[in-house]
Amino acid sequence: MDTELLKTFLEVTKTRHFGRAAENLYLTQSAVSFRIRQLESQLGNPLLTRQRGNVQLTGAGERLLPYAEAILQTWGRAKHDVALTENYNIQIAIGASSLFWEFDGISDWINRIYGAVPGLALRLESVPRHDLSKSLLEKNVDLFITSEPPKVENLKVLKVRDFQLQLVAHRPNCNMDDLRDMPLVYLDWGTRFAIEHGRVTELQRTPILHTHSSRMALEYIIANGGVGYLPAPVVSQSVEDGELYLVQGAPIMEQALYLVWREDNEKQELIKDILEVPLNMVTKSV
């Protein structure tokens, strides 16, 4: 199957518009329509309904969508592996949600991995939290970073770092009684965090910002004011610089980072070398 047909299908699916898909792919609209017809002919089913200004997936199109994404991911990885040179002769893919790539210390850890494992080519993937285990089981990544390790058979888990979620505000000398009139910023950290956050009565209101990005939450509070729980490895420098302040008497939520990989991964020795590189992060505790 021509992967360009799948790319075109995914672009039309994303934009829901043949004209915009054509612009994004630097093609004519007729070329996009022709590719979709080719793909439908190969699969023997219509994939899209074409009403003016309202392109929708058919049942067959819905079923094809996850396969198309997986095929293109696998093909991209295959091209990278085949293109490895004498100097960079093996590749490891590490997945994490964007939350963790924003941590201070992660870049230093990646650099130390390069120093410890000669000939390594890394591919760093931003993967939604709920898709991490799937990406690992489907071999789209070789290992991933998480704060909520899955309980899945044949997966190995290693705890690599402790850290804290700390309540910070834009004003100094705040205690819990001062929070009720402050805008709330909610960093979506998963189910366990949501339960613990729900126990903090002073924070039980609609957040002015609900986000999955630590940096977005951090920058909002600094620029606009507010209060919210953020990871210590993200806020430590801002606390040190006097841009943010730890809320006095606030509960601290203990967290940990884990590396997860398949025990049947054929790159076990390489993964072992990576696991031996310590993941040190900047933290500032109360």
C-alpha positions in Angstrom: 0.0 0.0 0.0 1.2 3.5 -0.9 1.8 5.3 2.4 1.1 8.6 0.7 -2.5 7.5 0.4 -2.7 6.9 4.1 -1.2 10.3 4.8 -3.8 12.0 2.6 -6.6 10.1 4.3 -5.3 11.2 7.8 -5.0 14.8 6.7 -8.6 14.8 5.3 -9.7 13.2 8.5 -8.0 15.9 10.6 -9.2 18.9 8.6 -12.6 17.4 7.5 -12.1 19.4 4.3 -10.5 18.4 1.0 -9.4 21.9 0.1 -7.6 22.5 3.4 -6.1 19.1 3.3 -4.8 19.9 -0.2 -3.2 23.1 1.1 -1.5 21.4 4.0 -0.1 18.6 1.7 0.9 21.1 -1.1 -1.4 19.2 -3.5 -4.3 20.2 -5.7 -7.8 19.3 -4.5 -8.3 17.0 -7.4 -5.1 15.1 -6.4 -6.4 14.7 -2.9 -9.7 13.4 -4.2 -7.9 11.0 -6.5 -5.8 9.6 -3.7 -8.9 9.0 -1.5 -10.6 7.2 -4.4 -7.5 5.0 -4.9 -7.5 4.1 -1.2 -11.2 3.3 -1.3 -10.7 1.2 -4.4 -7.9 -0.8 -2.8 -9.9 -1.4 0.4 -13.2 -2.0 -1.4 -15.2 0.4 0.8 -16.1 4.1 0.9 -14.1 5.8 3.7 -15.6 9.3 3.6 -19.0 10.9 3.0 -18.6 13.9 0.8 -21.3 16.5 1.6 -20.4 20.1 0.8 -18.4 21.5 3.7 -19.1 18.5 5.8 -16.7 15.6 5.2 -17.4 12.7 7.6 -15.9 9.2 8.2 -17.9 6.2 7.2 -17.9 3.1 9.4 -15.1 1.7 7.3 -13.2 5.0 7.6 -13.5 4.9 11.4 -12.1 1.4 11.5 -9.2 2.3 9.2 -8.2 5.3 11.2 -6.2 3.6 14.0 -4.5 1.2 11.5 -3.5 4.1 9.3 -1.9 5.9 12.2 -0.1 2.8 13.4 1.2 1.9 9.9 2.6 5.4 9.3 4.2 5.4 12.8 5.8 2.0 12.1 6.9 3.1 8.6 8.5 6.2 10.0 10.4 4.2 12.6 11.5 1.7 9.9 12.9 4.5 7.8 14.9 5.9 10.7 16.2 2.4 11.7 17.3 1.6 8.1 19.0 5.0 7.8 21.2 4.4 10.8 24.9 5.0 10.0 28.1 3.4 11.2 28.4 6.0 13.9 24.8 5.7 15.0 24.0 2.1 14.7 21.0 1.5 16.9 17.9 3.5 17.8 15.8 3.6 21.0 12.5 5.3 21.2 11.5 6.8 24.5 7.9 8.0 25.1 6.4 10.3 27.6 3.5 12.7 27.9 4.5 16.4 27.3 4.3 17.0 31.0 7.5 15.0 31.6 9.5 16.4 28.7 9.0 19.8 30.4 10.7 18.7 33.6 14.0 20.4 34.5 16.7 17.7 34.4 15.2 15.6 31.6 17.4 17.2 28.9 20.5 16.6 31.1 19.5 13.0 31.5 19.2 12.6 27.7 22.6 14.1 27.2 24.1 11.8 29.8 22.6 8.8 28.0 24.4 9.9 24.8 27.6 10.1 26.8 27.1 6.6 28.4 25.9 4.7 25.3 28.1 5.2 22.2 26.5 4.8 18.8 23.0 5.5 20.1 20.3 7.3 18.1 17.3 8.4 20.3 13.8 9.2 19.2 11.8 11.1 21.8 8.0 10.8 21.4 5.3 12.9 23.0 2.5 10.3 23.8 -0.8 11.0 25.6 -0.8 9.4 29.0 -3.6 7.0 28.2 -1.8 5.8 25.1 1.6 5.0 26.7 1.0 1.3 27.4 -0.5 0.8 23.9 2.5 2.5 22.3 4.8 0.2 24.2 2.9 -3.0 23.4 2.7 -2.1 19.8 6.4 -1.4 19.7 6.1 2.2 18.7 8.3 3.1 21.7 10.9 0.9 23.5 10.3 2.4 27.0 8.3 5.2 28.5 8.4 7.6 31.4 5.3 7.8 33.7 4.2 8.7 37.2 1.4 6.0 37.1 3.0 2.7 36.0 0.6 0.2 34.5 -0.1 -3.2 36.0 0.2 -5.1 32.8 1.7 -8.6 32.4 5.2 -8.8 30.7 6.0 -5.1 31.4 9.0 -4.2 33.6 8.9 -1.1 35.8 11.7 0.7 37.5 11.3 3.7 39.9 13.9 6.3 38.9 13.0 9.4 40.8 10.9 10.9 43.6 9.5 14.4 43.3 6.6 16.5 44.7 3.6 18.4 43.5 3.7 21.7 45.4 1.0 24.3 45.8 2.4 27.6 44.5 0.9 31.1 44.2 1.9 34.5 42.7 1.9 36.2 46.1 4.4 35.7 48.9 3.5 34.7 52.5 0.2 33.0 51.5 -1.4 30.4 53.7 -4.4 28.2 53.0 -6.9 30.8 54.2 -5.6 33.3 51.5 -6.4 31.1 48.5 -10.2 31.4 48.2 -10.1 34.6 46.2 -7.3 33.5 43.9 -7.8 32.2 40.4 -7.3 28.4 40.3 -5.0 26.8 37.8 -5.6 23.0 37.5 -2.8 20.9 36.0 -4.4 17.6 35.0 -2.1 15.0 36.5 -4.3 11.9 36.4 -6.7 10.1 38.6 -4.7 9.8 41.8 -3.9 13.5 41.7 -7.6 14.4 41.0 -8.6 12.4 44.2 -6.0 14.1 46.4 -6.8 17.6 44.9 -10.5 17.0 45.7 -9.6 16.7 49.4 -8.2 20.3 49.5 -11.4 22.2 50.4 -9.8 25.6 49.7 -9.4 24.7 46.0 -12.8 23.4 45.3 -14.0 25.7 42.5 -14.0 25.9 38.8 -10.4 26.5 37.5 -9.8 29.5 35.3 -7.3 27.3 33.4 -7.4 23.5 33.1 -4.4 22.2 31.2 -2.1 19.2 30.6 1.0 21.4 30.2 3.1 22.2 33.3 4.8 25.1 31.4 1.5 26.6 30.4 0.2 26.5 34.0 3.5 27.9 35.3 3.6 30.8 32.9 -0.1 31.6 33.4 0.3 32.0 37.2 3.5 34.1 36.8 1.8 36.4 34.2 -1.7 36.6 35.5 -1.7 35.5 39.1 -3.3 32.5 40.7 -2.6 29.3 42.6 -2.1 25.7 41.6 -0.3 22.5 42.2 2.8 22.1 40.0 5.7 19.7 39.9 8.7 20.8 41.9 11.1 20.0 39.0 9.2 22.6 36.9 8.7 25.4 39.5 12.0 25.2 41.4 13.7 27.9 39.4 10.8 30.2 39.5 10.5 29.8 43.3 14.2 30.5 43.6 13.9 33.6 41.4 11.0 34.9 43.5 8.5 34.6 40.6 6.4 32.1 42.5 5.9 31.3 46.2 5.1 28.1 48.1 1.8 28.3 49.9 2.4 27.9 53.6 0.8 24.9 55.3 -0.4 23.4 51.9 -0.4 19.6 51.6 2.5 18.2 49.5 1.6 15.4 47.1 4.4 12.9 46.8 5.0 11.5 43.4 7.6 9.3 41.6 8.8 8.8 38.0 9.1 5.3 36.5 10.6 3.8 33.4 8.5 1.0 31.8 9.6 -1.4 29.1 8.7 -4.8 27.6 10.6 -7.7 29.1 10.7 -9.3 25.6 12.2 -6.3 23.9 15.1 -7.4 21.7 17.2 -4.3 22.8 17.4 -5.4 26.5 21.1 -4.8 26.8 20.8 -1.3 25.4 17.8 -0.6 27.7 19.8 -1.8 30.7 22.6 0.7 29.8 20.1 3.5 29.7 18.5 2.5 33.0 21.9 2.8 34.6 22.1 6.5 33.8 20.6 8.3 36.8 17.7 10.7 36.2 18.6 13.6 38.4 16.2 16.5 38.6 16.2 20.0 40.2 13.8 20.1 43.0 13.0 22.5 45.8 11.2 21.2 48.8 9.3 23.1 51.5 
